[in-house]
Amino acid sequence: MAHEWDATTYDRLPLPHERWGRRTLARLALTGTETVLDAGAGTGRDTVALLEALPDGRVIALDGSEAMLAALLERLSDRPDLRDRLTVVRADLSAPLPLTEQVDAVFSVATFHWIPDHEALFANLAAVLRPGGQLVFDCGGHGNIAAVEAVIGKLVTDRPAVWPFATAQETAARLTAAGFVDVVTSLDPDPTRIDDPDVLRSFLETIILGADLLRLPEDERAGFVHAVAERLPEPVIDYVRLTGSARRAG
Ligand SMILES: C[S@@+](CC[C@H](N)C(=O)[O-])C[C@H]1O[C@@H](n2cnc3c(N)ncnc32)[C@H](O)[C@@H]1O
């Protein structure tokens, strides 16, 4: 299962994820009646947008983090109109998914690179997607945050691999092998500049270094975040986005 997240800080940060969410949603063709799985829904920003785009449809918000799902439910606490059409599931995307129905579409933003085995991930998603159903996603791809990882690599010896940043070609091949058709994948640099040093450190701590920090004693974590931020060649997170769309063979 995924590590836990600081959902409150996550939601306060200036997230490029908002933009990635909007453009991923724009690639989903909806009539408004579908059931959509938000895979790695986090604190539910895109879950709300999906529910609003589905006046007669439903959303299943799935995530491995209890804290993220608690924040998602809090976000929807004053929206009973949307809450009624939402199912929340805590589950691991690395394992067969405990859904009781097949969905019309799978939507995912900034999550797939947290799943080490993409063959298993795509098989798990295909199993809950109806034949002909759509998959649209965004995640970190090959070369993502290479400058940040180079800095971490200088500070940590024997660091285990954290993210499987895949290429567009290998992702297309894995999707095809998992039973998807009309596969389109792309890899695009999307560097994000964060000039405020406090925000940069918070961003690194909350979004990027979570798994690395868990391997350190608590009293060394703040120093590690400072060390990474100070050593970056410029205050830029060198994101490279892997995006894709496909349909489950019908
Ligand atoms: C960067 S957040 C993205 C959240 C949201 N989609 C957004 O764009 O703000 C990544 C999310 O993936 C979830 N996640 C990571 N590994 C997972 C796994 N194996 N199973 C389920 N969820 C996972 C995390 O808990 C986290 O909420």
The ligand as an SDF file (V2000), in Angstrom:
LIG
                    3D

 27 29  0  0  0  0  0  0  0  0999 V2000
    0.3030   13.2120   -5.9540 C   0  0  0  0  0  0  0  0  0  0  0  0
   -1.1310   12.4800   -5.2930 S   0  0  0  0  0  0  0  0  0  0  0  0
   -2.3130   12.8630   -6.5800 C   0  0  0  0  0  0  0  0  0  0  0  0
   -3.6970   12.9910   -6.0250 C   0  0  0  0  0  0  0  0  0  0  0  0
   -4.7270   13.6060   -6.9700 C   0  0  0  0  0  0  0  0  0  0  0  0
   -4.9890   12.7410   -8.1140 N   0  0  0  0  0  0  0  0  0  0  0  0
   -4.2710   14.9760   -7.4330 C   0  0  0  0  0  0  0  0  0  0  0  0
   -3.9940   15.1430   -8.6280 O   0  0  0  0  0  0  0  0  0  0  0  0
   -4.1660   15.8660   -6.5810 O   0  0  0  0  0  0  0  0  0  0  0  0
   -0.8860   10.7300   -5.5130 C   0  0  0  0  0  0  0  0  0  0  0  0
   -1.9820    9.9090   -4.8940 C   0  0  0  0  0  0  0  0  0  0  0  0
   -1.7740    8.5450   -5.2520 O   0  0  0  0  0  0  0  0  0  0  0  0
   -2.1210    7.7450   -4.1240 C   0  0  0  0  0  0  0  0  0  0  0  0
   -1.4350    6.4550   -4.2660 N   0  0  0  0  0  0  0  0  0  0  0  0
   -0.1010    6.2380   -4.3710 C   0  0  0  0  0  0  0  0  0  0  0  0
    0.1540    4.9150   -4.4510 N   0  0  0  0  0  0  0  0  0  0  0  0
   -1.0530    4.2850   -4.4050 C   0  0  0  0  0  0  0  0  0  0  0  0
   -1.4520    2.9170   -4.4400 C   0  0  0  0  0  0  0  0  0  0  0  0
   -0.5590    1.9230   -4.5730 N   0  0  0  0  0  0  0  0  0  0  0  0
   -2.7630    2.6360   -4.3740 N   0  0  0  0  0  0  0  0  0  0  0  0
   -3.6830    3.6170   -4.2440 C   0  0  0  0  0  0  0  0  0  0  0  0
   -3.3660    4.9290   -4.2100 N   0  0  0  0  0  0  0  0  0  0  0  0
   -2.0690    5.2590   -4.2790 C   0  0  0  0  0  0  0  0  0  0  0  0
   -1.6200    8.5470   -2.9430 C   0  0  0  0  0  0  0  0  0  0  0  0
   -2.2040    8.1400   -1.7320 O   0  0  0  0  0  0  0  0  0  0  0  0
   -1.9880    9.9650   -3.3650 C   0  0  0  0  0  0  0  0  0  0  0  0
   -3.2610   10.3480   -2.9150 O   0  0  0  0  0  0  0  0  0  0  0  0
  1  2  1  0
  2  3  1  0
  2 10  1  0
  3  4  1  0
  4  5  1  0
  5  6  1  0
  5  7  1  0
  7  8  2  0
  7  9  1  0
 10 11  1  0
 11 12  1  0
 11 26  1  0
 12 13  1  0
 13 14  1  0
 13 24  1  0
 14 15  1  0
 14 23  1  0
 15 16  2  0
 16 17  1  0
 17 18  1  0
 17 23  2  0
 18 19  1  0
 18 20  2  0
 20 21  1  0
 21 22  2  0
 22 23  1  0
 24 25  1  0
 24 26  1  0
 26 27  1  0
M  CHG  2   2   1   9  -1
M  END
$$$$
